[in-house]
Amino acid sequence: MTTFDLTGTSEPWVVFVPEGSAEVRRQLSELTANGGLVHHFDARDLLTEQGVFRSFAEVLRFPGYFGRNWDAVVDCLDDLCGEVTGGGIGIAGVVHGSDVLLQTEHFPLFVSVLCQGADRANSAVDLDGDPLDRPALAEHFVFEFRDFEPAEIAARVEQPDLTVITGDGFVGAALDPEEWH
């Protein structure tokens, strides 16, 4: 039984899977069939913080005033334009070849930032609990690994602000509600 849904607004926000996962392919097809969009990233472009900022700004069309820092990534992920989200349906960002990222210094922070942005985008209320003037947006990130080692990935991602789960053929990460909500 799958415990992640790339087509809806439920967590986990970041999913780590083996390359070529049939379940991920099925869910991405469903997302696009419903009008959502899939955006692709090459992990080799994300080996540095500046590489992450540059690649995400290009692929997800961040505004020109994007501050090229982690807080600005969170803000931009929460406010993606309609042409990037399929008119507000949702997105999945797929990072190919993620094995090279696992040992980078910024990897745990990168995952936390993606969870923060997606948590906000997947909500219909703001940080104070007030309703937003937009519906919740399905936003998820998938890291594909050639050598999928769930225990190693979970240990690398584990940090105080995240909840990490290991399921059948995947590892998932979301914000720890006791730390964030």
N, C-alpha and C positions, 0 to 999 in steps of 0.2 A: 504494500500500500504506500502510495506517495504521500509525503507530508510537506510538499511545497507546491505552490501554484503560481506560475509565472504570468497567468492571465488575470489574476485578481489583485485585491488590495490587502491580502493577508501576508504575514511574515512566514518564513524568513525573507529578508530583503536581498541577501547575498547568498548564492548557492555555488558550491564547489563540486564539480562532477568529473567523471572520466570523459575524455574526448569521445565524441560520437554517441553520447547517451541518447538512446531511443526516446526516453521519456521527455528529455529536454527538447528534442526535435519536434515531438508531438505537441508539446505545449507552445513552442514558438510558432508552429504552424497555426495553432488555434488562435494565438494572439494576433497574428497577421490577418487571419481570416475574418476576425472581428474588427479590423481596421487599425490595430496597433502596429508599431514599428519595431524592428530589431536593428540595433546598431552594433557594429563589429569593431573590436579593438585588437591590435596585435600587441601582445605582452612585451615584445622587445621595445615598443615605443613608450612603455610605462616603467622603465627601469630606474628612472630618477623622478623626484618630485616635479621638476620642471617638465619632464616628459609627460607625466600624468596631466599636468595643467594644460599643456599644449594640445595633447591628443583629445582630451575631453572637450576643450574649447572648440576644436575643429569639428569633431564628429557630432557633438551635441549642440553646436552652433550657439555657444554661450555669447552673451552680448559683448560689445566692444569694451565696456567698462569693467569686465571681469577682472578681479584683483589678483589673479594667479597666486592664490594661497588656499589652504584647506578650508577655511571658513567660507570663502567665496565659492568654492566647489559645492559645499552644502547648500548655500543660498541659490546657486544656479540650478542645481538638481531639483530644488523645490519649485522652480519657476521656469520650466522648459516651455518653449514656444510650441504652438499647435502643429507646425510643420514637422517638428521633431517627434511629437507624441501621437501622430495620427489623428490630429484634431481633438486631442484630449482623451483618447482611448487608453493609451499606455505604451510603455516601452520596456524592452529588455536590452541591456547592454551585455554583449558576449565578448569575453576576453579569451582569445585563442592563444595556446601555448603558454599557459600560466605557470608552468614549472619554473621558468626563469625568474619569476617574481617572488617565489616562496621565501628566499633568503635575503631579499632586499631589506634594508633597514626600515623603509617606510611602509612595508606591506601591512602590518597590523593597523597602523593609522589609516592607510588607504581604505581598508575594509571598514573600519569604524566610520569614516567620512561617508562612504557609500551608504552604509546603514542609516546614518543621520539624515542624509538627503532623501533617501527613499522613504524613511519613516514619515518625514514631513509631507512628501508628495502623495503618499498613500493614505493620508488623513484628510478628512473634510473639515477639520477644525484647526485653528492656529495654536501656537504654543500656550496661549492663555485659556484654551478651550472654547473660544468663540468660533462660530461658523465662518468658513471661508466663502468668498464669492465665486468659488469654482468647486466642481465635484472632486472627489478623491481620484487620483491618477494611479493606475497600476504601473509601478516602477520597480524593476528588479535587475540584478546583475548576476551574471553567470561566469564563473571562472572554469575553463576547461583545462584538464591536466592529462598529459600523455601517460605519466606514471602517477596514477591516483592512489595515494596513501592516506586514507581518511584520518588515522590517528595523528600522523605528522601534520596534516593540514589543520586539524582541530587544535592541536597543541600550539601551532604557530599563530593562529587567529585568536585564541583564548586571551581575553583581557577583561578587566573589571567592568567596563561599560557594555559588554556584549554578552548575549546568550548564544552559545554554540551548541548545536545539536548534530548528532551523527545518525543518519538513517540508512536505509538500504540503497547503497550506491550514490550517496551524496553526503555532504556536510553543509549545514546551513548556519547563517549568522543573522542576528537581529539585535536591536538595542535592548539592554536589560531594563525592563520597565521600572525597577526600583532605583536605577541610576538616572533615568531620563524622564519619567512621567510623574 
